[in-house]
């Protein structure tokens, strides 16, 4: 006969010591920081080409967001 196992929800839930507001702020700060660096680097490399400046800022922001999110996941372990 098959037996049913009791599941303990508190045993499977992960407890994160970092508050949600602080985690969100970290992601945003890293995204802004990398966007500014991407903009600055592309400004010195490409000059006045606004299309490249905007694309570099967006890519930098996405990279910064990913780094902030991975740091949050590493901190929760």
HTML snippet that shows the backbone in 3Dmol.js (N, CA, C, O; Angstrom):
<script src="https://3Dmol.org/build/3Dmol-min.js"></script>
<div id="view" style="width:600px;height:400px;position:relative"></div>
<script>
const pdb = `
ATOM      1  N   UNK A   1       0.814  -1.178   0.000  1.00  0.00           N
ATOM      2  CA  UNK A   1       0.000   0.000   0.000  1.00  0.00           C
ATOM      3  C   UNK A   1       0.863   1.249   0.000  1.00  0.00           C
ATOM      4  O   UNK A   1       1.923   1.301   0.624  1.00  0.00           O
ATOM      5  N   UNK A   2       0.392   2.225  -0.698  1.00  0.00           N
ATOM      6  CA  UNK A   2       1.109   3.490  -0.737  1.00  0.00           C
ATOM      7  C   UNK A   2       0.817   4.292   0.529  1.00  0.00           C
ATOM      8  O   UNK A   2      -0.313   4.347   1.014  1.00  0.00           O
ATOM      9  N   UNK A   3       1.863   4.899   1.036  1.00  0.00           N
ATOM     10  CA  UNK A   3       1.688   5.719   2.232  1.00  0.00           C
ATOM     11  C   UNK A   3       1.805   7.193   1.844  1.00  0.00           C
ATOM     12  O   UNK A   3       2.604   7.572   0.987  1.00  0.00           O
ATOM     13  N   UNK A   4       1.001   7.991   2.488  1.00  0.00           N
ATOM     14  CA  UNK A   4       1.076   9.422   2.238  1.00  0.00           C
ATOM     15  C   UNK A   4       2.090  10.026   3.199  1.00  0.00           C
ATOM     16  O   UNK A   4       2.106   9.731   4.394  1.00  0.00           O
ATOM     17  N   UNK A   5       2.923  10.871   2.642  1.00  0.00           N
ATOM     18  CA  UNK A   5       3.902  11.566   3.474  1.00  0.00           C
ATOM     19  C   UNK A   5       3.358  12.924   3.869  1.00  0.00           C
ATOM     20  O   UNK A   5       2.691  13.606   3.091  1.00  0.00           O
ATOM     21  N   UNK A   6       3.662  13.292   5.092  1.00  0.00           N
ATOM     22  CA  UNK A   6       3.262  14.613   5.548  1.00  0.00           C
ATOM     23  C   UNK A   6       4.318  15.616   5.116  1.00  0.00           C
ATOM     24  O   UNK A   6       5.513  15.409   5.323  1.00  0.00           O
ATOM     25  N   UNK A   7       3.867  16.684   4.523  1.00  0.00           N
ATOM     26  CA  UNK A   7       4.785  17.731   4.079  1.00  0.00           C
ATOM     27  C   UNK A   7       4.803  18.850   5.100  1.00  0.00           C
ATOM     28  O   UNK A   7       3.759  19.342   5.529  1.00  0.00           O
ATOM     29  N   UNK A   8       5.985  19.233   5.474  1.00  0.00           N
ATOM     30  CA  UNK A   8       6.147  20.334   6.407  1.00  0.00           C
ATOM     31  C   UNK A   8       6.523  21.574   5.603  1.00  0.00           C
ATOM     32  O   UNK A   8       7.624  21.669   5.059  1.00  0.00           O
ATOM     33  N   UNK A   9       5.606  22.505   5.539  1.00  0.00           N
ATOM     34  CA  UNK A   9       5.847  23.699   4.738  1.00  0.00           C
ATOM     35  C   UNK A   9       6.958  24.561   5.312  1.00  0.00           C
ATOM     36  O   UNK A   9       7.680  25.223   4.567  1.00  0.00           O
ATOM     37  N   UNK A  10       7.095  24.556   6.598  1.00  0.00           N
ATOM     38  CA  UNK A  10       8.142  25.383   7.186  1.00  0.00           C
ATOM     39  C   UNK A  10       9.536  24.825   6.912  1.00  0.00           C
ATOM     40  O   UNK A  10      10.514  25.569   6.964  1.00  0.00           O
ATOM     41  N   UNK A  11       9.641  23.553   6.627  1.00  0.00           N
ATOM     42  CA  UNK A  11      10.940  22.951   6.337  1.00  0.00           C
ATOM     43  C   UNK A  11      11.384  23.243   4.904  1.00  0.00           C
ATOM     44  O   UNK A  11      12.581  23.290   4.623  1.00  0.00           O
ATOM     45  N   UNK A  12      10.437  23.434   4.009  1.00  0.00           N
ATOM     46  CA  UNK A  12      10.802  23.660   2.618  1.00  0.00           C
ATOM     47  C   UNK A  12      10.914  25.141   2.268  1.00  0.00           C
ATOM     48  O   UNK A  12      11.540  25.490   1.267  1.00  0.00           O
ATOM     49  N   UNK A  13      10.321  26.009   3.070  1.00  0.00           N
ATOM     50  CA  UNK A  13      10.383  27.438   2.771  1.00  0.00           C
ATOM     51  C   UNK A  13      11.753  27.990   3.140  1.00  0.00           C
ATOM     52  O   UNK A  13      12.312  27.660   4.186  1.00  0.00           O
ATOM     53  N   UNK A  14      12.280  28.832   2.266  1.00  0.00           N
ATOM     54  CA  UNK A  14      13.574  29.446   2.538  1.00  0.00           C
ATOM     55  C   UNK A  14      13.365  30.744   3.302  1.00  0.00           C
ATOM     56  O   UNK A  14      12.462  31.525   3.003  1.00  0.00           O
ATOM     57  N   UNK A  15      14.202  30.950   4.271  1.00  0.00           N
ATOM     58  CA  UNK A  15      14.153  32.191   5.035  1.00  0.00           C
ATOM     59  C   UNK A  15      15.265  33.104   4.542  1.00  0.00           C
ATOM     60  O   UNK A  15      16.436  32.725   4.545  1.00  0.00           O
ATOM     61  N   UNK A  16      14.900  34.294   4.122  1.00  0.00           N
ATOM     62  CA  UNK A  16      15.876  35.250   3.628  1.00  0.00           C
ATOM     63  C   UNK A  16      16.034  36.340   4.680  1.00  0.00           C
ATOM     64  O   UNK A  16      15.058  36.961   5.100  1.00  0.00           O
ATOM     65  N   UNK A  17      17.278  36.564   5.098  1.00  0.00           N
ATOM     66  CA  UNK A  17      17.546  37.536   6.139  1.00  0.00           C
ATOM     67  C   UNK A  17      17.507  38.972   5.632  1.00  0.00           C
ATOM     68  O   UNK A  17      17.362  39.900   6.427  1.00  0.00           O
ATOM     69  N   UNK A  18      17.632  39.170   4.330  1.00  0.00           N
ATOM     70  CA  UNK A  18      17.652  40.506   3.755  1.00  0.00           C
ATOM     71  C   UNK A  18      16.215  40.922   3.452  1.00  0.00           C
ATOM     72  O   UNK A  18      15.505  40.195   2.756  1.00  0.00           O
ATOM     73  N   UNK A  19      15.770  42.072   3.956  1.00  0.00           N
ATOM     74  CA  UNK A  19      14.397  42.510   3.682  1.00  0.00           C
ATOM     75  C   UNK A  19      14.159  42.740   2.192  1.00  0.00           C
ATOM     76  O   UNK A  19      15.092  43.047   1.450  1.00  0.00           O
ATOM     77  N   UNK A  20      12.917  42.593   1.761  1.00  0.00           N
ATOM     78  CA  UNK A  20      12.570  42.732   0.345  1.00  0.00           C
ATOM     79  C   UNK A  20      12.904  44.121  -0.180  1.00  0.00           C
ATOM     80  O   UNK A  20      13.398  44.252  -1.300  1.00  0.00           O
ATOM     81  N   UNK A  21      12.648  45.145   0.596  1.00  0.00           N
ATOM     82  CA  UNK A  21      12.926  46.513   0.152  1.00  0.00           C
ATOM     83  C   UNK A  21      14.413  46.701  -0.122  1.00  0.00           C
ATOM     84  O   UNK A  21      14.796  47.346  -1.098  1.00  0.00           O
ATOM     85  N   UNK A  22      15.239  46.138   0.737  1.00  0.00           N
ATOM     86  CA  UNK A  22      16.685  46.282   0.569  1.00  0.00           C
ATOM     87  C   UNK A  22      17.167  45.506  -0.647  1.00  0.00           C
ATOM     88  O   UNK A  22      18.052  45.976  -1.362  1.00  0.00           O
ATOM     89  N   UNK A  23      16.600  44.318  -0.899  1.00  0.00           N
ATOM     90  CA  UNK A  23      16.993  43.550  -2.082  1.00  0.00           C
ATOM     91  C   UNK A  23      16.635  44.302  -3.345  1.00  0.00           C
ATOM     92  O   UNK A  23      17.432  44.347  -4.282  1.00  0.00           O
ATOM     93  N   UNK A  24      15.458  44.891  -3.392  1.00  0.00           N
ATOM     94  CA  UNK A  24      15.030  45.637  -4.570  1.00  0.00           C
ATOM     95  C   UNK A  24      15.908  46.860  -4.773  1.00  0.00           C
ATOM     96  O   UNK A  24      16.271  47.186  -5.903  1.00  0.00           O
ATOM     97  N   UNK A  25      16.247  47.530  -3.698  1.00  0.00           N
ATOM     98  CA  UNK A  25      17.124  48.688  -3.809  1.00  0.00           C
ATOM     99  C   UNK A  25      18.490  48.289  -4.354  1.00  0.00           C
ATOM    100  O   UNK A  25      19.069  49.017  -5.161  1.00  0.00           O
ATOM    101  N   UNK A  26      19.008  47.147  -3.926  1.00  0.00           N
ATOM    102  CA  UNK A  26      20.310  46.692  -4.402  1.00  0.00           C
ATOM    103  C   UNK A  26      20.307  46.441  -5.895  1.00  0.00           C
ATOM    104  O   UNK A  26      21.253  46.806  -6.593  1.00  0.00           O
ATOM    105  N   UNK A  27      19.250  45.820  -6.385  1.00  0.00           N
ATOM    106  CA  UNK A  27      19.146  45.576  -7.823  1.00  0.00           C
ATOM    107  C   UNK A  27      19.105  46.889  -8.592  1.00  0.00           C
ATOM    108  O   UNK A  27      19.763  47.046  -9.621  1.00  0.00           O
ATOM    109  N   UNK A  28      18.325  47.820  -8.078  1.00  0.00           N
ATOM    110  CA  UNK A  28      18.180  49.106  -8.769  1.00  0.00           C
ATOM    111  C   UNK A  28      19.484  49.888  -8.733  1.00  0.00           C
ATOM    112  O   UNK A  28      19.874  50.490  -9.734  1.00  0.00           O
ATOM    113  N   UNK A  29      20.160  49.886  -7.594  1.00  0.00           N
ATOM    114  CA  UNK A  29      21.428  50.620  -7.484  1.00  0.00           C
ATOM    115  C   UNK A  29      22.456  50.052  -8.442  1.00  0.00           C
ATOM    116  O   UNK A  29      23.139  50.809  -9.133  1.00  0.00           O
ATOM    117  N   UNK A  30      22.580  48.725  -8.497  1.00  0.00           N
ATOM    118  CA  UNK A  30      23.535  48.116  -9.429  1.00  0.00           C
ATOM    119  C   UNK A  30      23.156  48.419 -10.877  1.00  0.00           C
ATOM    120  O   UNK A  30      24.028  48.679 -11.707  1.00  0.00           O
ATOM    121  N   UNK A  31      21.859  48.387 -11.180  1.00  0.00           N
ATOM    122  CA  UNK A  31      21.418  48.678 -12.547  1.00  0.00           C
ATOM    123  C   UNK A  31      21.758  50.116 -12.925  1.00  0.00           C
ATOM    124  O   UNK A  31      22.254  50.362 -14.025  1.00  0.00           O
ATOM    125  N   UNK A  32      21.501  51.060 -12.038  1.00  0.00           N
ATOM    126  CA  UNK A  32      21.816  52.464 -12.325  1.00  0.00           C
ATOM    127  C   UNK A  32      23.321  52.664 -12.454  1.00  0.00           C
ATOM    128  O   UNK A  32      23.788  53.367 -13.349  1.00  0.00           O
ATOM    129  N   UNK A  33      24.070  52.044 -11.558  1.00  0.00           N
ATOM    130  CA  UNK A  33      25.526  52.184 -11.586  1.00  0.00           C
ATOM    131  C   UNK A  33      26.108  51.676 -12.906  1.00  0.00           C
ATOM    132  O   UNK A  33      26.926  52.356 -13.525  1.00  0.00           O
ATOM    133  N   UNK A  34      25.697  50.501 -13.331  1.00  0.00           N
ATOM    134  CA  UNK A  34      26.211  49.941 -14.579  1.00  0.00           C
ATOM    135  C   UNK A  34      25.700  50.720 -15.794  1.00  0.00           C
ATOM    136  O   UNK A  34      26.409  50.832 -16.794  1.00  0.00           O
ATOM    137  N   UNK A  35      24.483  51.258 -15.718  1.00  0.00           N
ATOM    138  CA  UNK A  35      23.971  52.069 -16.820  1.00  0.00           C
ATOM    139  C   UNK A  35      24.808  53.339 -16.982  1.00  0.00           C
ATOM    140  O   UNK A  35      25.118  53.745 -18.102  1.00  0.00           O
ATOM    141  N   UNK A  36      25.171  53.959 -15.863  1.00  0.00           N
ATOM    142  CA  UNK A  36      26.000  55.164 -15.932  1.00  0.00           C
ATOM    143  C   UNK A  36      27.383  54.833 -16.482  1.00  0.00           C
ATOM    144  O   UNK A  36      27.913  55.563 -17.320  1.00  0.00           O
ATOM    145  N   UNK A  37      27.965  53.735 -16.013  1.00  0.00           N
ATOM    146  CA  UNK A  37      29.282  53.335 -16.528  1.00  0.00           C
ATOM    147  C   UNK A  37      29.208  52.978 -18.010  1.00  0.00           C
ATOM    148  O   UNK A  37      30.107  53.328 -18.775  1.00  0.00           O
ATOM    149  N   UNK A  38      28.148  52.286 -18.422  1.00  0.00           N
ATOM    150  CA  UNK A  38      27.985  51.962 -19.844  1.00  0.00           C
ATOM    151  C   UNK A  38      27.839  53.211 -20.685  1.00  0.00           C
ATOM    152  O   UNK A  38      28.401  53.302 -21.776  1.00  0.00           O
ATOM    153  N   UNK A  39      27.083  54.178 -20.180  1.00  0.00           N
ATOM    154  CA  UNK A  39      26.915  55.447 -20.890  1.00  0.00           C
ATOM    155  C   UNK A  39      28.247  56.185 -20.992  1.00  0.00           C
ATOM    156  O   UNK A  39      28.600  56.691 -22.057  1.00  0.00           O
ATOM    157  N   UNK A  40      28.987  56.245 -19.879  1.00  0.00           N
ATOM    158  CA  UNK A  40      30.267  56.970 -19.870  1.00  0.00           C
ATOM    159  C   UNK A  40      31.286  56.316 -20.805  1.00  0.00           C
ATOM    160  O   UNK A  40      31.967  57.002 -21.568  1.00  0.00           O
ATOM    161  N   UNK A  41      31.387  54.993 -20.740  1.00  0.00           N
ATOM    162  CA  UNK A  41      32.340  54.304 -21.610  1.00  0.00           C
ATOM    163  C   UNK A  41      31.986  54.484 -23.086  1.00  0.00           C
ATOM    164  O   UNK A  41      32.865  54.702 -23.919  1.00  0.00           O
ATOM    165  N   UNK A  42      30.705  54.392 -23.400  1.00  0.00           N
ATOM    166  CA  UNK A  42      30.319  54.564 -24.795  1.00  0.00           C
ATOM    167  C   UNK A  42      30.473  56.017 -25.237  1.00  0.00           C
ATOM    168  O   UNK A  42      30.724  56.278 -26.413  1.00  0.00           O
ATOM    169  N   UNK A  43      30.328  56.957 -24.318  1.00  0.00           N
ATOM    170  CA  UNK A  43      30.534  58.357 -24.672  1.00  0.00           C
ATOM    171  C   UNK A  43      31.986  58.611 -25.074  1.00  0.00           C
ATOM    172  O   UNK A  43      32.260  59.324 -26.040  1.00  0.00           O
ATOM    173  N   UNK A  44      32.908  58.017 -24.323  1.00  0.00           N
ATOM    174  CA  UNK A  44      34.316  58.202 -24.664  1.00  0.00           C
ATOM    175  C   UNK A  44      34.710  57.397 -25.904  1.00  0.00           C
ATOM    176  O   UNK A  44      35.638  57.779 -26.617  1.00  0.00           O
ATOM    177  N   UNK A  45      34.019  56.296 -26.167  1.00  0.00           N
ATOM    178  CA  UNK A  45      34.351  55.478 -27.328  1.00  0.00           C
ATOM    179  C   UNK A  45      33.657  55.958 -28.602  1.00  0.00           C
ATOM    180  O   UNK A  45      34.272  55.986 -29.668  1.00  0.00           O
ATOM    181  N   UNK A  46      32.373  56.337 -28.498  1.00  0.00           N
ATOM    182  CA  UNK A  46      31.601  56.655 -29.697  1.00  0.00           C
ATOM    183  C   UNK A  46      31.371  58.146 -29.891  1.00  0.00           C
ATOM    184  O   UNK A  46      31.009  58.580 -30.985  1.00  0.00           O
ATOM    185  N   UNK A  47      31.573  58.922 -28.859  1.00  0.00           N
ATOM    186  CA  UNK A  47      31.372  60.359 -29.007  1.00  0.00           C
ATOM    187  C   UNK A  47      29.917  60.758 -28.905  1.00  0.00           C
ATOM    188  O   UNK A  47      29.234  60.371 -27.957  1.00  0.00           O
ATOM    189  N   UNK A  48      29.431  61.527 -29.867  1.00  0.00           N
ATOM    190  CA  UNK A  48      28.095  62.108 -29.817  1.00  0.00           C
ATOM    191  C   UNK A  48      26.995  61.239 -30.434  1.00  0.00           C
ATOM    192  O   UNK A  48      25.892  61.741 -30.652  1.00  0.00           O
ATOM    193  N   UNK A  49      27.239  60.006 -30.714  1.00  0.00           N
ATOM    194  CA  UNK A  49      26.241  59.137 -31.334  1.00  0.00           C
ATOM    195  C   UNK A  49      25.239  58.698 -30.251  1.00  0.00           C
ATOM    196  O   UNK A  49      25.527  57.802 -29.458  1.00  0.00           O
ATOM    197  N   UNK A  50      24.057  59.345 -30.228  1.00  0.00           N
ATOM    198  CA  UNK A  50      23.085  59.118 -29.162  1.00  0.00           C
ATOM    199  C   UNK A  50      22.492  57.721 -29.188  1.00  0.00           C
ATOM    200  O   UNK A  50      22.135  57.194 -28.134  1.00  0.00           O
ATOM    201  N   UNK A  51      22.377  57.114 -30.342  1.00  0.00           N
ATOM    202  CA  UNK A  51      21.821  55.760 -30.428  1.00  0.00           C
ATOM    203  C   UNK A  51      22.723  54.783 -29.681  1.00  0.00           C
ATOM    204  O   UNK A  51      22.239  53.956 -28.907  1.00  0.00           O
ATOM    205  N   UNK A  52      24.006  54.872 -29.904  1.00  0.00           N
ATOM    206  CA  UNK A  52      24.955  53.984 -29.229  1.00  0.00           C
ATOM    207  C   UNK A  52      24.989  54.276 -27.728  1.00  0.00           C
ATOM    208  O   UNK A  52      25.101  53.356 -26.918  1.00  0.00           O
ATOM    209  N   UNK A  53      24.895  55.540 -27.363  1.00  0.00           N
ATOM    210  CA  UNK A  53      24.895  55.901 -25.942  1.00  0.00           C
ATOM    211  C   UNK A  53      23.693  55.295 -25.213  1.00  0.00           C
ATOM    212  O   UNK A  53      23.834  54.758 -24.115  1.00  0.00           O
ATOM    213  N   UNK A  54      22.532  55.384 -25.820  1.00  0.00           N
ATOM    214  CA  UNK A  54      21.318  54.845 -25.190  1.00  0.00           C
ATOM    215  C   UNK A  54      21.367  53.331 -25.132  1.00  0.00           C
ATOM    216  O   UNK A  54      21.000  52.743 -24.115  1.00  0.00           O
ATOM    217  N   UNK A  55      21.810  52.690 -26.197  1.00  0.00           N
ATOM    218  CA  UNK A  55      21.909  51.222 -26.209  1.00  0.00           C
ATOM    219  C   UNK A  55      22.901  50.748 -25.154  1.00  0.00           C
ATOM    220  O   UNK A  55      22.635  49.771 -24.453  1.00  0.00           O
ATOM    221  N   UNK A  56      24.036  51.422 -25.031  1.00  0.00           N
ATOM    222  CA  UNK A  56      25.038  51.037 -24.030  1.00  0.00           C
ATOM    223  C   UNK A  56      24.498  51.222 -22.620  1.00  0.00           C
ATOM    224  O   UNK A  56      24.781  50.408 -21.740  1.00  0.00           O
ATOM    225  N   UNK A  57      23.724  52.285 -22.389  1.00  0.00           N
ATOM    226  CA  UNK A  57      23.143  52.509 -21.062  1.00  0.00           C
ATOM    227  C   UNK A  57      22.118  51.428 -20.728  1.00  0.00           C
ATOM    228  O   UNK A  57      22.068  50.959 -19.591  1.00  0.00           O
ATOM    229  N   UNK A  58      21.307  51.031 -21.695  1.00  0.00           N
ATOM    230  CA  UNK A  58      20.306  49.982 -21.462  1.00  0.00           C
ATOM    231  C   UNK A  58      20.988  48.647 -21.201  1.00  0.00           C
ATOM    232  O   UNK A  58      20.610  47.935 -20.271  1.00  0.00           O
ATOM    233  N   UNK A  59      21.976  48.300 -21.996  1.00  0.00           N
ATOM    234  CA  UNK A  59      22.696  47.036 -21.793  1.00  0.00           C
ATOM    235  C   UNK A  59      23.409  47.042 -20.438  1.00  0.00           C
ATOM    236  O   UNK A  59      23.401  46.037 -19.727  1.00  0.00           O
ATOM    237  N   UNK A  60      24.024  48.172 -20.081  1.00  0.00           N
ATOM    238  CA  UNK A  60      24.665  48.278 -18.779  1.00  0.00           C
ATOM    239  C   UNK A  60      23.678  48.128 -17.636  1.00  0.00           C
ATOM    240  O   UNK A  60      23.988  47.494 -16.628  1.00  0.00           O
ATOM    241  N   UNK A  61      22.488  48.707 -17.784  1.00  0.00           N
ATOM    242  CA  UNK A  61      21.456  48.569 -16.765  1.00  0.00           C
ATOM    243  C   UNK A  61      20.989  47.136 -16.607  1.00  0.00           C
ATOM    244  O   UNK A  61      20.772  46.673 -15.488  1.00  0.00           O
ATOM    245  N   UNK A  62      20.831  46.433 -17.713  1.00  0.00           N
ATOM    246  CA  UNK A  62      20.418  45.023 -17.648  1.00  0.00           C
ATOM    247  C   UNK A  62      21.491  44.155 -16.982  1.00  0.00           C
ATOM    248  O   UNK A  62      21.178  43.266 -16.191  1.00  0.00           O
ATOM    249  N   UNK A  63      22.741  44.419 -17.308  1.00  0.00           N
ATOM    250  CA  UNK A  63      23.834  43.672 -16.690  1.00  0.00           C
ATOM    251  C   UNK A  63      23.885  43.966 -15.191  1.00  0.00           C
ATOM    252  O   UNK A  63      24.067  43.052 -14.386  1.00  0.00           O
ATOM    253  N   UNK A  64      23.726  45.224 -14.817  1.00  0.00           N
ATOM    254  CA  UNK A  64      23.719  45.592 -13.403  1.00  0.00           C
ATOM    255  C   UNK A  64      22.568  44.950 -12.651  1.00  0.00           C
ATOM    256  O   UNK A  64      22.740  44.507 -11.515  1.00  0.00           O
ATOM    257  N   UNK A  65      21.396  44.895 -13.270  1.00  0.00           N
ATOM    258  CA  UNK A  65      20.248  44.240 -12.644  1.00  0.00           C
ATOM    259  C   UNK A  65      20.518  42.757 -12.428  1.00  0.00           C
ATOM    260  O   UNK A  65      20.194  42.213 -11.372  1.00  0.00           O
ATOM    261  N   UNK A  66      21.108  42.100 -13.423  1.00  0.00           N
ATOM    262  CA  UNK A  66      21.422  40.671 -13.303  1.00  0.00           C
ATOM    263  C   UNK A  66      22.451  40.431 -12.202  1.00  0.00           C
ATOM    264  O   UNK A  66      22.340  39.462 -11.451  1.00  0.00           O
ATOM    265  N   UNK A  67      23.440  41.297 -12.102  1.00  0.00           N
ATOM    266  CA  UNK A  67      24.452  41.154 -11.050  1.00  0.00           C
ATOM    267  C   UNK A  67      23.818  41.352  -9.676  1.00  0.00           C
ATOM    268  O   UNK A  67      24.105  40.593  -8.750  1.00  0.00           O
ATOM    269  N   UNK A  68      22.967  42.356  -9.533  1.00  0.00           N
ATOM    270  CA  UNK A  68      22.288  42.586  -8.263  1.00  0.00           C
ATOM    271  C   UNK A  68      21.396  41.426  -7.869  1.00  0.00           C
ATOM    272  O   UNK A  68      21.334  41.055  -6.697  1.00  0.00           O
ATOM    273  N   UNK A  69      20.708  40.853  -8.840  1.00  0.00           N
ATOM    274  CA  UNK A  69      19.840  39.712  -8.556  1.00  0.00           C
ATOM    275  C   UNK A  69      20.651  38.484  -8.143  1.00  0.00           C
ATOM    276  O   UNK A  69      20.254  37.761  -7.229  1.00  0.00           O
ATOM    277  N   UNK A  70      21.783  38.243  -8.806  1.00  0.00           N
ATOM    278  CA  UNK A  70      22.608  37.089  -8.440  1.00  0.00           C
ATOM    279  C   UNK A  70      23.246  37.289  -7.060  1.00  0.00           C
ATOM    280  O   UNK A  70      23.434  36.325  -6.318  1.00  0.00           O
ATOM    281  N   UNK A  71      23.575  38.528  -6.720  1.00  0.00           N
ATOM    282  CA  UNK A  71      24.113  38.802  -5.377  1.00  0.00           C
ATOM    283  C   UNK A  71      23.051  38.529  -4.315  1.00  0.00           C
ATOM    284  O   UNK A  71      23.364  38.016  -3.241  1.00  0.00           O
ATOM    285  N   UNK A  72      21.807  38.867  -4.611  1.00  0.00           N
ATOM    286  CA  UNK A  72      20.720  38.611  -3.673  1.00  0.00           C
ATOM    287  C   UNK A  72      20.508  37.111  -3.489  1.00  0.00           C
ATOM    288  O   UNK A  72      20.278  36.650  -2.371  1.00  0.00           O
ATOM    289  N   UNK A  73      20.583  36.354  -4.574  1.00  0.00           N
ATOM    290  CA  UNK A  73      20.411  34.906  -4.487  1.00  0.00           C
ATOM    291  C   UNK A  73      21.564  34.275  -3.721  1.00  0.00           C
ATOM    292  O   UNK A  73      21.352  33.327  -2.965  1.00  0.00           O
ATOM    293  N   UNK A  74      22.774  34.780  -3.903  1.00  0.00           N
ATOM    294  CA  UNK A  74      23.932  34.255  -3.174  1.00  0.00           C
ATOM    295  C   UNK A  74      23.822  34.572  -1.691  1.00  0.00           C
ATOM    296  O   UNK A  74      24.248  33.775  -0.856  1.00  0.00           O
ATOM    297  N   UNK A  75      23.259  35.722  -1.354  1.00  0.00           N
ATOM    298  CA  UNK A  75      23.128  36.108   0.048  1.00  0.00           C
ATOM    299  C   UNK A  75      22.054  35.274   0.753  1.00  0.00           C
ATOM    300  O   UNK A  75      22.114  35.091   1.969  1.00  0.00           O
ATOM    301  N   UNK A  76      21.079  34.772   0.004  1.00  0.00           N
ATOM    302  CA  UNK A  76      20.022  33.991   0.628  1.00  0.00           C
ATOM    303  C   UNK A  76      20.439  32.548   0.915  1.00  0.00           C
ATOM    304  O   UNK A  76      19.724  31.827   1.611  1.00  0.00           O
ATOM    305  N   UNK A  77      21.563  32.130   0.397  1.00  0.00           N
ATOM    306  CA  UNK A  77      22.008  30.746   0.618  1.00  0.00           C
ATOM    307  C   UNK A  77      22.861  30.614   1.841  1.00  0.00           C
ATOM    308  O   UNK A  77      23.314  29.515   2.163  1.00  0.00           O
TER     309      UNK A  77
END
`;
const viewer = $3Dmol.createViewer("view");
viewer.addModel(pdb, "pdb");
viewer.setStyle({}, {cartoon: {color: "spectrum"}});
viewer.zoomTo();
viewer.render();
</script>
